[in-house]
Amino acid sequence: MNAYAIQTDQLTRHFKSTRAVDAITLEIPSGTVFGFLGPNGAGKTTTIRLLLGLLEPSGGRATVLGFDTRTQADDIRQRCGALLEHSGLYERLSAADNLEYFGRIWRIPAADRSTRIQELLTQMGLWERRGELVGTWSRGMKQKLAVARVLLHRPSLVFLDEPTSGLDPLAAAALRDDLATLAAREGVTVFLTTHNLAEAEKLCGLVGVIRQGKLLAVATPDDLRHRRSPQVEVYGRNFNERALSLLRVRPEVMEVRLQNNHLTIELARQAETAPLVSLLVGAGVQVEEVRKGQASLEEAFLDLVEG
């Protein structure tokens, strides 16, 4: 197995005057769940199409599972699964018949096909409903079946383009749990695009942030959070202007934000919390709760894309 499932070197794609993907250099280790994060129009889907060999790059190069996207795209697609904007399901067929159809396309032997279909539908909680027409199902159930379709031929790498988009919170959480379990069990590399930062935080061992075609950062979620300054959250009453002014002149304090009865203190460095709390109490603030921690992944992401 290659150490890296995906490697790109200055990968670029232009559409007339728009540089949709702008000189991206990236390495994704095999077996990783990689989250590709960015606002709409950032270049996420275009990057997937380049990696699958569905688009020709305007510049640079990429290899996927050791194969060149320009000259060996068929080899890449045979070894990958992809769930892009369409589920690829036939709604007038049952769940089992859908997978049977795709299993035949992949030329999976009959005995293996039957075993694999039962295995995936069971893991997705769909086995008892395998005979139902897919057109009668909820969007969440269809997405689960679509993921099973993608994994049917045991690909080494799967591309999932916003798989929980449009799902209600319960369905999205259920699909995330299934994806986490399947990724661990199948040992597959996952390239996931999402707008849901909680989803990326839960599923991904590595994330990349893209904006206007440019790759801004690649790091673990923890490392991305740690790039942002540590914070102290103070909950209480009587946050007066004198207390806020005393905080703002402290050398370790970068910023102070007050919203209702919630005060956020952004620190320039790791610092002791007790002196700051004592200062607030001395200025008449009634402190009820103090929390110290790092910024959320969402805050770190917004810093990057808005910065």
Contacts in CASP RR format, 6 or more apart in sequence:
PFRMAT RR
TARGET T0000
AUTHOR 0000-0000-0000
METHOD contacts of the structure
MODEL  1
MNAYAIQTDQLTRHFKSTRAVDAITLEIPSGTVFGFLGPNGAGKTTTIRL
LLGLLEPSGGRATVLGFDTRTQADDIRQRCGALLEHSGLYERLSAADNLE
YFGRIWRIPAADRSTRIQELLTQMGLWERRGELVGTWSRGMKQKLAVARV
LLHRPSLVFLDEPTSGLDPLAAAALRDDLATLAAREGVTVFLTTHNLAEA
EKLCGLVGVIRQGKLLAVATPDDLRHRRSPQVEVYGRNFNERALSLLRVR
PEVMEVRLQNNHLTIELARQAETAPLVSLLVGAGVQVEEVRKGQASLEEA
FLDLVEG
1 30 0 8 1.000
1 156 0 8 1.000
2 30 0 8 1.000
2 65 0 8 1.000
2 66 0 8 1.000
3 29 0 8 1.000
3 30 0 8 1.000
4 27 0 8 1.000
4 28 0 8 1.000
4 29 0 8 1.000
4 30 0 8 1.000
5 28 0 8 1.000
5 29 0 8 1.000
5 30 0 8 1.000
5 31 0 8 1.000
5 32 0 8 1.000
5 64 0 8 1.000
5 65 0 8 1.000
5 156 0 8 1.000
5 157 0 8 1.000
5 189 0 8 1.000
6 26 0 8 1.000
6 27 0 8 1.000
6 28 0 8 1.000
6 34 0 8 1.000
6 51 0 8 1.000
6 62 0 8 1.000
6 63 0 8 1.000
6 64 0 8 1.000
6 157 0 8 1.000
6 189 0 8 1.000
6 191 0 8 1.000
7 26 0 8 1.000
7 27 0 8 1.000
7 28 0 8 1.000
7 62 0 8 1.000
7 63 0 8 1.000
7 66 0 8 1.000
8 24 0 8 1.000
8 25 0 8 1.000
8 26 0 8 1.000
8 27 0 8 1.000
8 51 0 8 1.000
8 60 0 8 1.000
8 61 0 8 1.000
8 62 0 8 1.000
8 63 0 8 1.000
9 25 0 8 1.000
9 60 0 8 1.000
9 61 0 8 1.000
9 62 0 8 1.000
10 23 0 8 1.000
10 24 0 8 1.000
10 25 0 8 1.000
10 59 0 8 1.000
10 60 0 8 1.000
10 61 0 8 1.000
11 21 0 8 1.000
11 23 0 8 1.000
11 24 0 8 1.000
11 25 0 8 1.000
11 26 0 8 1.000
11 47 0 8 1.000
11 50 0 8 1.000
11 57 0 8 1.000
11 59 0 8 1.000
11 60 0 8 1.000
11 61 0 8 1.000
11 62 0 8 1.000
12 19 0 8 1.000
12 21 0 8 1.000
12 22 0 8 1.000
12 23 0 8 1.000
12 24 0 8 1.000
12 57 0 8 1.000
12 58 0 8 1.000
12 59 0 8 1.000
12 60 0 8 1.000
13 19 0 8 1.000
13 20 0 8 1.000
13 21 0 8 1.000
13 46 0 8 1.000
13 50 0 8 1.000
13 55 0 8 1.000
13 57 0 8 1.000
13 58 0 8 1.000
13 59 0 8 1.000
14 20 0 8 1.000
14 58 0 8 1.000
19 213 0 8 1.000
20 41 0 8 1.000
20 43 0 8 1.000
20 46 0 8 1.000
20 213 0 8 1.000
21 43 0 8 1.000
21 46 0 8 1.000
21 47 0 8 1.000
21 50 0 8 1.000
21 57 0 8 1.000
21 213 0 8 1.000
22 212 0 8 1.000
22 213 0 8 1.000
22 214 0 8 1.000
23 60 0 8 1.000
23 214 0 8 1.000
24 47 0 8 1.000
24 210 0 8 1.000
24 213 0 8 1.000
24 214 0 8 1.000
24 215 0 8 1.000
25 215 0 8 1.000
26 208 0 8 1.000
26 215 0 8 1.000
26 218 0 8 1.000
28 34 0 8 1.000
28 189 0 8 1.000
28 191 0 8 1.000
28 206 0 8 1.000
29 189 0 8 1.000
29 206 0 8 1.000
30 156 0 8 1.000
30 189 0 8 1.000
31 187 0 8 1.000
31 188 0 8 1.000
31 189 0 8 1.000
31 190 0 8 1.000
32 189 0 8 1.000
32 190 0 8 1.000
32 205 0 8 1.000
32 206 0 8 1.000
33 180 0 8 1.000
33 183 0 8 1.000
33 189 0 8 1.000
33 190 0 8 1.000
33 192 0 8 1.000
33 203 0 8 1.000
33 204 0 8 1.000
33 205 0 8 1.000
33 206 0 8 1.000
34 189 0 8 1.000
34 190 0 8 1.000
34 191 0 8 1.000
34 192 0 8 1.000
34 204 0 8 1.000
34 205 0 8 1.000
34 206 0 8 1.000
34 207 0 8 1.000
34 208 0 8 1.000
35 191 0 8 1.000
35 192 0 8 1.000
35 193 0 8 1.000
35 194 0 8 1.000
35 200 0 8 1.000
35 203 0 8 1.000
35 204 0 8 1.000
35 205 0 8 1.000
35 206 0 8 1.000
35 207 0 8 1.000
35 208 0 8 1.000
36 44 0 8 1.000
36 47 0 8 1.000
36 191 0 8 1.000
36 192 0 8 1.000
36 193 0 8 1.000
36 194 0 8 1.000
36 207 0 8 1.000
36 208 0 8 1.000
36 210 0 8 1.000
37 193 0 8 1.000
37 194 0 8 1.000
37 195 0 8 1.000
37 197 0 8 1.000
37 200 0 8 1.000
37 207 0 8 1.000
37 208 0 8 1.000
37 209 0 8 1.000
37 210 0 8 1.000
37 301 0 8 1.000
38 44 0 8 1.000
38 193 0 8 1.000
38 195 0 8 1.000
38 209 0 8 1.000
38 210 0 8 1.000
38 211 0 8 1.000
38 301 0 8 1.000
38 305 0 8 1.000
39 195 0 8 1.000
39 211 0 8 1.000
39 305 0 8 1.000
40 195 0 8 1.000
42 210 0 8 1.000
42 211 0 8 1.000
42 212 0 8 1.000
42 213 0 8 1.000
43 210 0 8 1.000
43 213 0 8 1.000
44 161 0 8 1.000
44 193 0 8 1.000
44 210 0 8 1.000
45 84 0 8 1.000
45 85 0 8 1.000
45 161 0 8 1.000
45 193 0 8 1.000
46 55 0 8 1.000
47 210 0 8 1.000
48 82 0 8 1.000
48 84 0 8 1.000
48 159 0 8 1.000
48 161 0 8 1.000
48 191 0 8 1.000
48 193 0 8 1.000
49 55 0 8 1.000
50 57 0 8 1.000
50 62 0 8 1.000
50 69 0 8 1.000
51 62 0 8 1.000
51 64 0 8 1.000
51 69 0 8 1.000
51 76 0 8 1.000
51 159 0 8 1.000
51 191 0 8 1.000
52 64 0 8 1.000
52 69 0 8 1.000
52 73 0 8 1.000
52 76 0 8 1.000
52 77 0 8 1.000
52 80 0 8 1.000
52 82 0 8 1.000
52 159 0 8 1.000
53 69 0 8 1.000
53 70 0 8 1.000
53 73 0 8 1.000
53 76 0 8 1.000
53 77 0 8 1.000
54 73 0 8 1.000
56 70 0 8 1.000
57 69 0 8 1.000
57 70 0 8 1.000
61 68 0 8 1.000
61 69 0 8 1.000
61 70 0 8 1.000
62 68 0 8 1.000
62 69 0 8 1.000
63 69 0 8 1.000
64 76 0 8 1.000
64 80 0 8 1.000
64 157 0 8 1.000
65 75 0 8 1.000
65 76 0 8 1.000
65 79 0 8 1.000
65 80 0 8 1.000
65 156 0 8 1.000
65 157 0 8 1.000
67 73 0 8 1.000
67 75 0 8 1.000
67 76 0 8 1.000
67 79 0 8 1.000
69 76 0 8 1.000
79 155 0 8 1.000
79 156 0 8 1.000
79 157 0 8 1.000
80 155 0 8 1.000
80 156 0 8 1.000
80 157 0 8 1.000
80 158 0 8 1.000
80 159 0 8 1.000
81 150 0 8 1.000
81 151 0 8 1.000
81 153 0 8 1.000
81 155 0 8 1.000
81 157 0 8 1.000
81 158 0 8 1.000
81 159 0 8 1.000
82 150 0 8 1.000
82 158 0 8 1.000
82 159 0 8 1.000
82 160 0 8 1.000
82 161 0 8 1.000
83 146 0 8 1.000
83 147 0 8 1.000
83 149 0 8 1.000
83 150 0 8 1.000
83 158 0 8 1.000
83 159 0 8 1.000
83 160 0 8 1.000
83 161 0 8 1.000
83 163 0 8 1.000
84 159 0 8 1.000
84 161 0 8 1.000
85 161 0 8 1.000
87 142 0 8 1.000
87 143 0 8 1.000
87 145 0 8 1.000
87 146 0 8 1.000
87 149 0 8 1.000
88 146 0 8 1.000
88 149 0 8 1.000
89 98 0 8 1.000
89 134 0 8 1.000
89 142 0 8 1.000
89 145 0 8 1.000
89 146 0 8 1.000
89 149 0 8 1.000
90 97 0 8 1.000
90 98 0 8 1.000
90 101 0 8 1.000
90 134 0 8 1.000
91 133 0 8 1.000
91 134 0 8 1.000
91 135 0 8 1.000
92 133 0 8 1.000
92 134 0 8 1.000
92 135 0 8 1.000
93 101 0 8 1.000
93 133 0 8 1.000
93 134 0 8 1.000
94 130 0 8 1.000
94 131 0 8 1.000
94 132 0 8 1.000
94 133 0 8 1.000
94 134 0 8 1.000
95 121 0 8 1.000
95 126 0 8 1.000
95 129 0 8 1.000
95 130 0 8 1.000
95 131 0 8 1.000
95 132 0 8 1.000
95 134 0 8 1.000
95 137 0 8 1.000
95 145 0 8 1.000
96 117 0 8 1.000
96 121 0 8 1.000
96 130 0 8 1.000
96 131 0 8 1.000
97 131 0 8 1.000
98 134 0 8 1.000
98 145 0 8 1.000
98 149 0 8 1.000
99 116 0 8 1.000
99 117 0 8 1.000
99 120 0 8 1.000
99 121 0 8 1.000
99 145 0 8 1.000
99 148 0 8 1.000
99 149 0 8 1.000
99 152 0 8 1.000
100 113 0 8 1.000
100 117 0 8 1.000
102 149 0 8 1.000
102 152 0 8 1.000
103 113 0 8 1.000
103 116 0 8 1.000
103 117 0 8 1.000
103 152 0 8 1.000
103 153 0 8 1.000
104 113 0 8 1.000
106 152 0 8 1.000
106 153 0 8 1.000
108 116 0 8 1.000
108 152 0 8 1.000
108 153 0 8 1.000
116 152 0 8 1.000
116 154 0 8 1.000
117 130 0 8 1.000
117 152 0 8 1.000
118 127 0 8 1.000
120 148 0 8 1.000
120 151 0 8 1.000
120 152 0 8 1.000
121 127 0 8 1.000
121 130 0 8 1.000
121 145 0 8 1.000
121 148 0 8 1.000
123 148 0 8 1.000
123 178 0 8 1.000
123 181 0 8 1.000
123 182 0 8 1.000
123 185 0 8 1.000
124 144 0 8 1.000
124 145 0 8 1.000
124 147 0 8 1.000
124 148 0 8 1.000
124 178 0 8 1.000
125 144 0 8 1.000
126 141 0 8 1.000
126 144 0 8 1.000
126 145 0 8 1.000
126 148 0 8 1.000
129 137 0 8 1.000
129 141 0 8 1.000
134 142 0 8 1.000
134 145 0 8 1.000
135 142 0 8 1.000
137 145 0 8 1.000
138 171 0 8 1.000
139 166 0 8 1.000
139 167 0 8 1.000
139 171 0 8 1.000
140 167 0 8 1.000
140 171 0 8 1.000
140 174 0 8 1.000
140 175 0 8 1.000
143 163 0 8 1.000
143 164 0 8 1.000
143 167 0 8 1.000
143 171 0 8 1.000
143 175 0 8 1.000
144 174 0 8 1.000
144 175 0 8 1.000
144 178 0 8 1.000
146 163 0 8 1.000
147 160 0 8 1.000
147 163 0 8 1.000
147 175 0 8 1.000
147 178 0 8 1.000
147 179 0 8 1.000
147 182 0 8 1.000
150 158 0 8 1.000
150 160 0 8 1.000
151 158 0 8 1.000
151 182 0 8 1.000
151 186 0 8 1.000
151 188 0 8 1.000
154 186 0 8 1.000
155 188 0 8 1.000
156 188 0 8 1.000
156 189 0 8 1.000
157 188 0 8 1.000
157 189 0 8 1.000
157 190 0 8 1.000
157 191 0 8 1.000
158 188 0 8 1.000
158 189 0 8 1.000
158 190 0 8 1.000
158 191 0 8 1.000
159 191 0 8 1.000
160 179 0 8 1.000
160 190 0 8 1.000
160 191 0 8 1.000
160 192 0 8 1.000
160 193 0 8 1.000
161 193 0 8 1.000
162 193 0 8 1.000
162 194 0 8 1.000
162 195 0 8 1.000
163 175 0 8 1.000
163 179 0 8 1.000
163 192 0 8 1.000
163 194 0 8 1.000
164 171 0 8 1.000
164 172 0 8 1.000
164 175 0 8 1.000
164 176 0 8 1.000
164 194 0 8 1.000
164 196 0 8 1.000
164 199 0 8 1.000
165 195 0 8 1.000
166 172 0 8 1.000
167 175 0 8 1.000
172 196 0 8 1.000
172 199 0 8 1.000
176 199 0 8 1.000
176 202 0 8 1.000
176 203 0 8 1.000
179 190 0 8 1.000
179 192 0 8 1.000
179 203 0 8 1.000
180 202 0 8 1.000
180 203 0 8 1.000
182 188 0 8 1.000
183 190 0 8 1.000
183 203 0 8 1.000
190 203 0 8 1.000
192 200 0 8 1.000
192 203 0 8 1.000
192 204 0 8 1.000
194 200 0 8 1.000
197 296 0 8 1.000
197 297 0 8 1.000
197 298 0 8 1.000
197 301 0 8 1.000
198 297 0 8 1.000
198 298 0 8 1.000
200 207 0 8 1.000
200 221 0 8 1.000
200 297 0 8 1.000
201 221 0 8 1.000
201 297 0 8 1.000
204 221 0 8 1.000
205 220 0 8 1.000
205 221 0 8 1.000
206 218 0 8 1.000
206 219 0 8 1.000
206 220 0 8 1.000
207 218 0 8 1.000
207 219 0 8 1.000
207 220 0 8 1.000
207 221 0 8 1.000
207 224 0 8 1.000
207 297 0 8 1.000
208 215 0 8 1.000
208 216 0 8 1.000
208 217 0 8 1.000
208 218 0 8 1.000
208 219 0 8 1.000
209 215 0 8 1.000
209 216 0 8 1.000
209 217 0 8 1.000
209 218 0 8 1.000
209 224 0 8 1.000
209 301 0 8 1.000
209 304 0 8 1.000
209 305 0 8 1.000
210 216 0 8 1.000
211 304 0 8 1.000
211 305 0 8 1.000
216 304 0 8 1.000
216 305 0 8 1.000
217 224 0 8 1.000
217 227 0 8 1.000
217 304 0 8 1.000
219 227 0 8 1.000
221 297 0 8 1.000
224 297 0 8 1.000
224 300 0 8 1.000
224 301 0 8 1.000
225 294 0 8 1.000
225 295 0 8 1.000
225 296 0 8 1.000
225 297 0 8 1.000
225 299 0 8 1.000
225 300 0 8 1.000
226 294 0 8 1.000
227 300 0 8 1.000
227 303 0 8 1.000
228 294 0 8 1.000
228 295 0 8 1.000
228 299 0 8 1.000
228 300 0 8 1.000
228 303 0 8 1.000
229 254 0 8 1.000
229 266 0 8 1.000
229 267 0 8 1.000
229 268 0 8 1.000
229 269 0 8 1.000
229 295 0 8 1.000
230 266 0 8 1.000
230 267 0 8 1.000
230 269 0 8 1.000
230 270 0 8 1.000
230 271 0 8 1.000
230 292 0 8 1.000
230 293 0 8 1.000
230 294 0 8 1.000
230 295 0 8 1.000
231 264 0 8 1.000
231 265 0 8 1.000
231 266 0 8 1.000
231 267 0 8 1.000
231 292 0 8 1.000
231 293 0 8 1.000
231 294 0 8 1.000
231 295 0 8 1.000
232 264 0 8 1.000
232 265 0 8 1.000
232 267 0 8 1.000
232 273 0 8 1.000
232 276 0 8 1.000
232 290 0 8 1.000
232 291 0 8 1.000
232 292 0 8 1.000
232 293 0 8 1.000
233 262 0 8 1.000
233 263 0 8 1.000
233 264 0 8 1.000
233 265 0 8 1.000
233 289 0 8 1.000
233 290 0 8 1.000
233 291 0 8 1.000
233 292 0 8 1.000
233 293 0 8 1.000
234 262 0 8 1.000
234 263 0 8 1.000
234 264 0 8 1.000
234 265 0 8 1.000
234 277 0 8 1.000
234 280 0 8 1.000
234 285 0 8 1.000
234 287 0 8 1.000
234 289 0 8 1.000
234 290 0 8 1.000
235 261 0 8 1.000
235 262 0 8 1.000
235 263 0 8 1.000
235 287 0 8 1.000
235 288 0 8 1.000
235 289 0 8 1.000
235 290 0 8 1.000
235 291 0 8 1.000
236 261 0 8 1.000
236 262 0 8 1.000
236 263 0 8 1.000
236 285 0 8 1.000
236 286 0 8 1.000
236 287 0 8 1.000
236 288 0 8 1.000
236 289 0 8 1.000
237 261 0 8 1.000
237 285 0 8 1.000
237 286 0 8 1.000
237 288 0 8 1.000
238 284 0 8 1.000
238 285 0 8 1.000
238 286 0 8 1.000
239 258 0 8 1.000
239 261 0 8 1.000
239 263 0 8 1.000
239 280 0 8 1.000
239 285 0 8 1.000
240 283 0 8 1.000
240 284 0 8 1.000
240 285 0 8 1.000
242 283 0 8 1.000
243 279 0 8 1.000
243 280 0 8 1.000
243 282 0 8 1.000
243 283 0 8 1.000
243 284 0 8 1.000
243 285 0 8 1.000
244 256 0 8 1.000
244 258 0 8 1.000
244 263 0 8 1.000
246 279 0 8 1.000
246 283 0 8 1.000
247 253 0 8 1.000
247 256 0 8 1.000
247 265 0 8 1.000
247 276 0 8 1.000
247 279 0 8 1.000
247 280 0 8 1.000
248 256 0 8 1.000
250 276 0 8 1.000
250 279 0 8 1.000
251 268 0 8 1.000
252 267 0 8 1.000
252 268 0 8 1.000
252 269 0 8 1.000
252 271 0 8 1.000
253 265 0 8 1.000
253 266 0 8 1.000
253 267 0 8 1.000
253 268 0 8 1.000
253 276 0 8 1.000
254 266 0 8 1.000
254 267 0 8 1.000
254 268 0 8 1.000
255 264 0 8 1.000
255 265 0 8 1.000
255 266 0 8 1.000
256 263 0 8 1.000
256 264 0 8 1.000
256 265 0 8 1.000
256 266 0 8 1.000
257 263 0 8 1.000
257 264 0 8 1.000
257 266 0 8 1.000
258 264 0 8 1.000
263 280 0 8 1.000
265 276 0 8 1.000
273 290 0 8 1.000
273 292 0 8 1.000
277 287 0 8 1.000
277 290 0 8 1.000
280 287 0 8 1.000
281 287 0 8 1.000
295 303 0 8 1.000
END
